[in-house]
């Protein structure tokens, strides 16, 4: 996760990337590897709940 976090932080530090994200309504943010890991875990839990509740299966 540390390498992915470092790459993400580097990407959102690029003014061109920040501009493109802003035009999409996304507020770019940087953080620590621990913060990134927690965010991924939180997103995974959210989507797991949605997939389970809606009984979504892959083909």
Backbone bond lengths (Angstrom), bond angles and torsions (degrees), N, CA, C in turn:
res aa  C-N    CA-C-N  psi(-1)  N-CA   C-N-CA  omega(-1)  CA-C   N-CA-C  phi
1 X - - - 1.443 - - 1.526 111.40 -
2 X 1.311 116.59 -29.82 1.468 119.18 -178.58 1.526 111.10 -62.67
3 X 1.337 117.12 -40.44 1.471 119.74 179.72 1.519 111.24 -68.31
4 X 1.326 116.78 -41.39 1.469 120.26 178.51 1.522 109.57 -63.89
5 X 1.336 116.68 -43.49 1.460 121.12 178.92 1.524 111.12 -61.34
6 X 1.323 116.64 -43.62 1.468 120.04 179.73 1.528 110.63 -62.58
7 X 1.331 116.79 -41.38 1.467 120.48 179.08 1.524 110.86 -65.84
8 X 1.325 116.96 -41.08 1.468 120.75 178.73 1.526 110.59 -64.66
9 X 1.321 117.20 -43.98 1.466 120.61 178.20 1.526 110.86 -60.82
10 X 1.333 115.95 -41.11 1.463 119.89 179.27 1.531 110.38 -64.67
11 X 1.328 116.27 -43.02 1.468 120.28 -178.49 1.520 111.48 -62.72
12 X 1.325 117.56 -46.57 1.467 119.10 -176.90 1.526 112.53 -76.22
13 X 1.317 116.83 -6.19 1.462 119.85 173.79 1.526 111.48 -82.58
14 X 1.328 116.48 -15.67 1.467 121.87 179.41 1.527 108.87 -75.22
15 X 1.338 118.20 122.65 1.471 121.02 -178.23 1.529 113.61 -56.34
16 X 1.321 117.35 -36.09 1.469 120.46 179.56 1.532 110.91 -66.33
17 X 1.319 116.32 -42.70 1.467 120.74 178.21 1.525 109.80 -64.91
18 X 1.330 116.73 -44.68 1.469 120.77 179.47 1.530 110.56 -59.32
19 X 1.334 116.84 -41.55 1.458 121.25 179.50 1.525 111.02 -63.68
20 X 1.329 116.66 -45.69 1.470 120.39 179.74 1.525 110.96 -62.93
21 X 1.321 116.98 -43.10 1.462 120.28 178.74 1.527 110.83 -63.70
22 X 1.311 116.40 -41.73 1.469 120.53 179.30 1.523 111.33 -61.34
23 X 1.342 116.59 -39.67 1.466 119.85 178.68 1.523 111.69 -66.47
24 X 1.328 116.96 -22.45 1.462 121.21 176.97 1.531 111.79 -89.34
25 X 1.325 116.44 0.79 1.458 120.55 -179.81 1.516 113.51 83.30
26 X 1.323 116.44 17.69 1.462 121.58 -178.80 1.524 108.61 -104.29
27 X 1.321 116.10 129.68 1.456 120.79 176.33 1.521 108.19 -94.47
28 X 1.339 117.11 107.48 1.458 119.14 -178.53 1.525 111.24 -67.44
29 X 1.318 115.17 142.48 1.460 120.30 179.42 1.519 109.12 -140.84
30 X 1.303 115.93 150.06 1.457 121.36 174.97 1.520 107.83 -112.68
31 X 1.315 115.44 163.75 1.455 119.01 179.72 1.517 110.60 -168.19
32 X 1.307 114.57 -175.00 1.458 121.75 -179.75 1.528 109.77 -85.78
33 X 1.341 117.33 163.71 1.462 119.38 174.83 1.533 112.05 -57.23
34 X 1.323 117.68 -36.94 1.469 120.45 178.98 1.525 110.82 -64.92
35 X 1.321 116.87 -41.64 1.461 121.07 178.21 1.523 110.10 -63.44
36 X 1.331 116.97 -43.56 1.461 121.49 179.94 1.527 110.60 -63.23
37 X 1.333 117.09 -43.73 1.462 121.42 178.53 1.520 110.73 -60.87
38 X 1.325 117.29 -43.14 1.467 121.37 178.69 1.524 110.87 -64.36
39 X 1.330 117.31 -39.82 1.461 121.21 179.82 1.527 110.73 -64.53
40 X 1.334 116.84 -42.63 1.463 120.73 178.55 1.528 109.92 -63.55
41 X 1.325 117.59 -43.31 1.464 121.15 179.06 1.524 111.15 -62.87
42 X 1.319 117.00 -41.04 1.464 121.47 179.03 1.531 110.63 -64.52
43 X 1.323 116.95 -44.38 1.465 120.50 178.24 1.526 111.06 -63.61
44 X 1.332 117.14 -41.66 1.462 120.68 179.61 1.524 110.68 -62.06
45 X 1.326 117.13 -42.31 1.467 120.76 178.79 1.523 111.03 -64.27
46 X 1.327 116.97 -40.99 1.466 121.20 179.37 1.520 110.40 -61.74
47 X 1.328 116.48 -48.29 1.466 119.70 -177.91 1.520 111.91 -70.57
48 X 1.327 118.06 -33.01 1.470 120.68 176.58 1.518 109.67 -60.84
49 X 1.329 116.62 -43.51 1.462 121.19 179.46 1.531 110.27 -62.18
50 X 1.315 117.11 -46.22 1.468 120.95 -179.53 1.524 110.42 -62.37
51 X 1.324 117.04 -45.71 1.464 121.57 -179.05 1.523 110.75 -63.20
52 X 1.321 116.78 -42.45 1.461 120.88 179.77 1.521 111.31 -66.86
53 X 1.323 117.33 -47.45 1.467 120.98 -178.64 1.525 112.19 -62.07
54 X 1.311 116.55 -36.61 1.469 120.15 -176.42 1.524 112.54 -95.03
55 X 1.342 115.10 3.02 1.466 122.01 178.19 1.529 111.85 52.64
56 X 1.310 115.09 45.66 1.458 121.44 179.60 1.529 108.52 -81.01
57 X 1.327 115.86 132.11 1.461 120.76 177.05 1.525 108.87 -127.85
58 X 1.314 115.45 154.40 1.466 119.31 177.40 1.521 109.22 -89.83
59 X 1.294 115.20 152.98 1.470 119.88 179.33 1.500 111.78 -80.36
